[in-house]
Amino acid sequence: MSDTLTDIRSQAERAYQRLRGEILHGDLMPGERLRANDLQDRFQLGLTPIREALMRLSSEGLVSAETHRGSRVSETSLPEFSDLMATRRQIERLCLTQAIARGDAAWEAEIVAAMHLLSRTPLPASPDDREAAALWEAHHRRFHQALVSACGSDWLLRFWSMLADHSERYRKLRLLHRHEAQAEVRDVNSEHAAIMDAVLARDADKACALLDAHLAATETSVLRLLRAGTSEEETAG
């Protein structure tokens, strides 16, 4: 492989990781236009790597390509989020059931470590505190990933990871607006700890029920925020 091709692929990976991170962390908002020339200037990367990154993100559903108009960050919607969370809840239950049956002591240790870090990480103080939100999200992702990691299926874990990525975009809305009434902030550390205790006790039925209730409660809160935002837009219009 030539040095030039290697460099292009390296740049494309950097562009992909940066764009993906900005979309998931809320720096690039749903519907925001992504102009390749603007991204080239901002990232200091070539146009070809930028376009490759956009195509890759489009294939993952995080970016929408528009004929002759470039790309945009994929929009959010109530039906899409409901479908997304229903699917995630099914996949995560299946993964967790299999992980409880297969997991070893090292798997248990990673769950405990992930829970410890998450419980020690403060939630963001305001919608502008994106650094705190990103850190909390990273530890939250590690905890949920630890729960399912011993399921024994690479395909299930790929599906879970994709669903977690997309739900992260929506959950970020709630995380950054957690002081609003519609967010209905709960004691999520207690919910996570209860899930962990049931998992370590190898009580699959209880663990899955707690996990499902946890995801369903988050879904309800995010849906309320999305509906509130839609109502405000309609009123303003």
C-alpha positions in Angstrom: 0.0 0.0 0.0 1.4 3.4 -1.0 2.2 6.0 1.7 -0.3 8.4 0.1 -3.2 5.9 0.3 -2.2 5.0 3.9 -2.3 8.7 4.8 -5.7 9.2 3.2 -7.1 6.3 5.2 -5.6 7.6 8.4 -7.1 11.0 7.7 -10.4 9.5 6.9 -10.4 7.6 10.2 -9.5 10.7 12.1 -12.3 12.6 10.4 -14.8 9.8 11.1 -13.9 9.6 14.8 -14.1 13.4 15.2 -17.4 13.8 13.3 -18.9 10.8 15.1 -17.9 12.1 18.5 -19.4 15.6 17.8 -22.7 14.0 16.6 -23.0 11.7 19.6 -21.9 14.4 22.1 -24.3 17.0 20.7 -21.7 19.4 19.3 -23.3 18.8 15.9 -27.1 18.9 16.3 -29.8 17.0 14.4 -30.5 18.6 11.0 -27.2 20.6 11.0 -25.7 20.9 7.6 -22.3 19.3 7.0 -20.4 21.1 4.3 -17.3 19.2 3.2 -15.3 22.4 2.5 -16.2 23.8 6.0 -15.2 20.6 7.7 -12.0 20.5 5.7 -11.0 24.0 7.0 -12.1 23.2 10.6 -10.4 19.7 10.8 -7.4 20.6 8.6 -7.9 17.5 6.6 -8.3 16.7 2.9 -11.6 16.7 1.1 -11.4 13.0 0.2 -11.0 11.8 3.8 -13.9 14.1 4.8 -16.1 12.7 2.2 -15.2 9.1 3.1 -16.0 9.9 6.7 -19.4 11.3 5.7 -20.2 8.3 3.6 -19.3 6.0 6.5 -21.5 7.9 8.9 -24.3 7.9 6.4 -24.1 4.1 6.2 -24.5 4.0 10.0 -27.5 6.3 9.9 -25.9 9.2 11.8 -25.6 11.4 8.7 -28.2 11.9 5.9 -26.9 12.6 2.4 -28.9 15.0 0.2 -28.6 14.9 -3.6 -26.6 18.0 -4.8 -26.9 19.5 -1.3 -24.3 17.7 0.7 -25.0 16.1 4.0 -26.8 16.8 7.3 -26.7 15.3 10.8 -29.7 12.9 10.8 -32.8 14.3 12.3 -34.5 13.0 15.4 -38.1 12.0 15.6 -40.6 10.5 18.1 -41.4 7.4 16.0 -37.8 6.7 15.2 -36.8 7.0 18.9 -39.6 4.7 20.0 -38.7 2.1 17.5 -35.0 2.4 18.4 -35.6 1.9 22.1 -38.0 -1.0 21.6 -35.4 -2.7 19.6 -32.6 -1.9 22.0 -34.6 -3.2 25.0 -35.1 -6.5 23.2 -31.4 -6.9 22.1 -30.0 -5.8 25.5 -32.3 -8.2 27.4 -31.1 -11.0 25.1 -27.4 -10.0 25.5 -27.7 -9.7 29.3 -29.5 -13.1 29.7 -26.7 -14.8 27.8 -24.0 -12.9 29.6 -25.3 -13.9 33.0 -25.2 -17.5 31.9 -21.7 -17.3 30.4 -19.9 -14.5 32.4 -16.9 -15.3 34.6 -15.2 -13.5 37.5 -13.3 -11.1 35.2 -16.7 -10.1 33.7 -18.1 -9.5 37.2 -15.0 -7.4 38.1 -15.4 -5.2 35.0 -19.1 -4.5 35.9 -18.1 -3.5 39.5 -15.3 -1.3 38.2 -17.5 0.4 35.6 -20.2 1.0 38.2 -17.7 2.5 40.6 -16.5 5.0 38.0 -20.1 5.9 36.9 -21.2 6.5 40.5 -18.3 8.8 41.1 -18.9 10.9 37.9 -21.1 14.0 38.4 -23.8 14.9 35.9 -23.5 18.1 33.9 -24.5 21.2 35.7 -26.0 22.9 32.7 -26.7 22.4 28.9 -23.4 24.2 28.2 -21.4 21.7 30.3 -20.7 19.3 27.3 -17.4 18.1 28.7 -19.0 16.8 31.8 -21.8 15.3 29.7 -19.3 13.5 27.5 -17.4 12.1 30.5 -20.6 10.8 32.2 -21.8 9.3 28.9 -18.5 7.5 28.5 -18.7 5.9 31.9 -22.4 5.1 31.4 -21.6 3.4 28.1 -18.9 1.4 29.7 -21.3 0.2 32.4 -23.9 -1.0 30.0 -21.3 -2.5 27.7 -19.8 -4.4 30.6 -23.2 -5.9 31.4 -23.6 -7.4 27.9 -20.0 -8.1 27.1 -20.0 -11.8 28.0 -23.0 -12.7 25.8 -20.7 -14.7 23.5 -22.0 -13.3 20.2 -20.0 -10.8 18.2 -23.1 -10.1 16.0 -25.3 -9.3 19.0 -22.6 -7.0 20.4 -22.4 -5.2 17.0 -26.2 -4.7 17.0 -26.1 -3.5 20.6 -23.3 -1.0 19.9 -25.2 0.5 16.9 -28.4 0.8 18.9 -26.5 2.3 21.9 -24.8 4.9 19.6 -28.2 6.1 18.2 -29.9 6.1 21.6 -26.9 8.1 23.0 -27.9 11.0 20.6 -31.3 11.1 22.1 -30.3 10.5 25.7 -27.9 13.5 25.4 -30.9 15.7 25.0 -32.2 14.6 28.4 -28.8 14.7 30.0 -28.1 18.3 29.0 -31.6 19.4 30.0 -32.0 17.3 33.2 -33.0 20.3 35.3 -36.2 20.7 33.2 -39.4 19.3 34.6 -40.0 17.1 31.5 -36.7 15.3 32.1 -38.0 13.7 35.3 -34.5 13.1 36.6 -34.3 9.8 38.6 -31.7 8.4 40.9 -30.0 6.5 38.1 -27.1 5.4 40.2 -29.5 3.5 42.4 -31.0 1.9 39.3 -27.6 0.9 37.9 -26.6 -0.5 41.3 -29.8 -2.6 41.6 -29.1 -4.0 38.1 -25.5 -4.8 39.0 -26.6 -6.6 42.2 -29.1 -8.7 40.4 -26.5 -9.6 37.7 -23.9 -10.5 40.3 -26.5 -12.7 42.0 -27.0 -14.4 38.6 -30.7 -13.6 38.8 -31.4 -13.2 35.1 -35.2 -12.6 35.5 -34.7 -9.8 38.0 -31.8 -8.3 36.2 -33.6 -8.1 32.9 -36.7 -6.7 34.5 -34.7 -4.0 36.2 -32.8 -3.2 33.0 -36.0 -3.0 31.0 -37.6 -0.7 33.5 -34.4 1.5 33.5 -34.4 1.8 29.7 -38.2 2.4 29.6 -38.0 5.2 32.1 -35.2 6.9 30.1 -37.3 6.5 27.0 -40.3 8.1 28.6 -38.3 11.1 29.8 -36.7 11.7 26.4 -40.0 11.4 24.7 -41.5 14.1 27.0 -38.6 16.4 26.1 -39.0 15.7 22.4 -42.7 16.4 22.6 -42.1 19.6 24.5 -39.7 20.7 21.9 -42.1 19.9 19.1 -44.9 21.9 20.8 -42.6 24.9 21.3 -41.7 24.9 17.6 -45.3 24.6 16.5 -46.2 27.5 18.8 -43.4 29.6 17.5 -44.4 28.9 14.0 
